[in-house]
Amino acid sequence: MIKVNGKDYPWEEGLSIKQLLVNKGFTFPLLVVVLNGKAIADNEYVGTVVNDGDDVKIIHLMSGG
């Protein structure tokens, strides 16, 4: 199991941050992903693997004026 924004989800071997975002339907262009307390740069989403037991936080950034 992994935690995504505080909820438990089944873990898949080889699951990348990018694939997790696709699987969960996150399409907003301005996201911050935090894996086990460490911010992950968007250019690292494909190569960063989510392991069993990991805690992932996906945060939408908003802007306005």
Phi and psi restraints in degrees (value plus and minus 20) as a CYANA .aco file:
   2 ILE   PHI    -145.2  -105.2
   2 ILE   PSI     140.7   180.7
   3 LYS   PHI    -127.7   -87.7
   3 LYS   PSI     110.8   150.8
   4 VAL   PHI    -144.8  -104.8
   4 VAL   PSI      93.6   133.6
   5 ASN   PHI      31.2    71.2
   5 ASN   PSI      21.9    61.9
   6 GLY   PHI      66.3   106.3
   6 GLY   PSI     -23.3    16.7
   7 LYS   PHI    -130.4   -90.4
   7 LYS   PSI     124.0   164.0
   8 ASP   PHI     -98.4   -58.4
   8 ASP   PSI     116.9   156.9
   9 TYR   PHI    -156.8  -116.8
   9 TYR   PSI     130.5   170.5
  10 PRO   PHI     -83.6   -43.6
  10 PRO   PSI     122.8   162.8
  11 TRP   PHI    -111.2   -71.2
  11 TRP   PSI     125.1   165.1
  12 GLU   PHI    -142.9  -102.9
  12 GLU   PSI     114.0   154.0
  13 GLU   PHI     -81.9   -41.9
  13 GLU   PSI     115.2   155.2
  14 GLY   PHI      59.0    99.0
  14 GLY   PSI     -10.7    29.3
  15 LEU   PHI     -87.6   -47.6
  15 LEU   PSI     101.5   141.5
  16 SER   PHI    -114.5   -74.5
  16 SER   PSI     144.2   184.2
  17 ILE   PHI     -77.5   -37.5
  17 ILE   PSI     -64.7   -24.7
  18 LYS   PHI     -78.1   -38.1
  18 LYS   PSI     -67.2   -27.2
  19 GLN   PHI     -86.2   -46.2
  19 GLN   PSI     -57.0   -17.0
  20 LEU   PHI     -81.1   -41.1
  20 LEU   PSI     -63.8   -23.8
  21 LEU   PHI     -80.9   -40.9
  21 LEU   PSI     -62.8   -22.8
  22 VAL   PHI     -84.8   -44.8
  22 VAL   PSI     -67.9   -27.9
  23 ASN   PHI     -78.9   -38.9
  23 ASN   PSI     -57.3   -17.3
  24 LYS   PHI    -111.4   -71.4
  24 LYS   PSI     -21.2    18.8
  25 GLY   PHI      59.3    99.3
  25 GLY   PSI       2.5    42.5
  26 PHE   PHI    -101.3   -61.3
  26 PHE   PSI      91.8   131.8
  27 THR   PHI    -140.1  -100.1
  27 THR   PSI     -27.7    12.3
  28 PHE   PHI     -80.1   -40.1
  28 PHE   PSI     112.2   152.2
  29 PRO   PHI     -90.8   -50.8
  29 PRO   PSI     -43.3    -3.3
  30 LEU   PHI    -126.8   -86.8
  30 LEU   PSI      72.1   112.1
  31 LEU   PHI    -143.5  -103.5
  31 LEU   PSI     130.1   170.1
  32 VAL   PHI    -138.5   -98.5
  32 VAL   PSI     108.2   148.2
  33 VAL   PHI    -132.9   -92.9
  33 VAL   PSI     107.7   147.7
  34 VAL   PHI    -138.2   -98.2
  34 VAL   PSI     100.8   140.8
  35 LEU   PHI    -131.7   -91.7
  35 LEU   PSI      93.7   133.7
  36 ASN   PHI      31.9    71.9
  36 ASN   PSI      22.0    62.0
  37 GLY   PHI      65.7   105.7
  37 GLY   PSI     -19.8    20.2
  38 LYS   PHI    -136.1   -96.1
  38 LYS   PSI     105.5   145.5
  39 ALA   PHI     -87.5   -47.5
  39 ALA   PSI     116.7   156.7
  40 ILE   PHI    -128.6   -88.6
  40 ILE   PSI     107.1   147.1
  41 ALA   PHI     -88.3   -48.3
  41 ALA   PSI     125.6   165.6
  42 ASP   PHI     -81.0   -41.0
  42 ASP   PSI     -47.2    -7.2
  43 ASN   PHI     -96.7   -56.7
  43 ASN   PSI     -22.8    17.2
  44 GLU   PHI    -126.8   -86.8
  44 GLU   PSI     -18.3    21.7
  45 TYR   PHI     -80.3   -40.3
  45 TYR   PSI     -61.3   -21.3
  46 VAL   PHI     -88.1   -48.1
  46 VAL   PSI     -60.3   -20.3
  47 GLY   PHI    -111.7   -71.7
  47 GLY   PSI     -23.3    16.7
  48 THR   PHI    -116.2   -76.2
  48 THR   PSI      98.9   138.9
  49 VAL   PHI    -113.8   -73.8
  49 VAL   PSI     117.6   157.6
  50 VAL   PHI    -111.9   -71.9
  50 VAL   PSI     103.2   143.2
  51 ASN   PHI    -117.1   -77.1
  51 ASN   PSI     138.5   178.5
  52 ASP   PHI     -74.5   -34.5
  52 ASP   PSI     110.1   150.1
  53 GLY   PHI      71.6   111.6
  53 GLY   PSI     -25.2    14.8
  54 ASP   PHI     -89.8   -49.8
  54 ASP   PSI     135.0   175.0
  55 ASP   PHI    -134.1   -94.1
  55 ASP   PSI      97.9   137.9
  56 VAL   PHI    -136.1   -96.1
  56 VAL   PSI     111.7   151.7
  57 LYS   PHI    -137.7   -97.7
  57 LYS   PSI     108.7   148.7
  58 ILE   PHI    -137.8   -97.8
  58 ILE   PSI      98.4   138.4
  59 ILE   PHI    -139.8   -99.8
  59 ILE   PSI     107.4   147.4
  60 HIS   PHI    -102.1   -62.1
  60 HIS   PSI     109.4   149.4
  61 LEU   PHI    -111.1   -71.1
  61 LEU   PSI     117.4   157.4
  62 MET   PHI    -139.2   -99.2
  62 MET   PSI     128.4   168.4
  63 SER   PHI    -157.6  -117.6
  63 SER   PSI     141.2   181.2
  64 GLY   PHI    -185.9  -145.9
  64 GLY   PSI     158.9   198.9
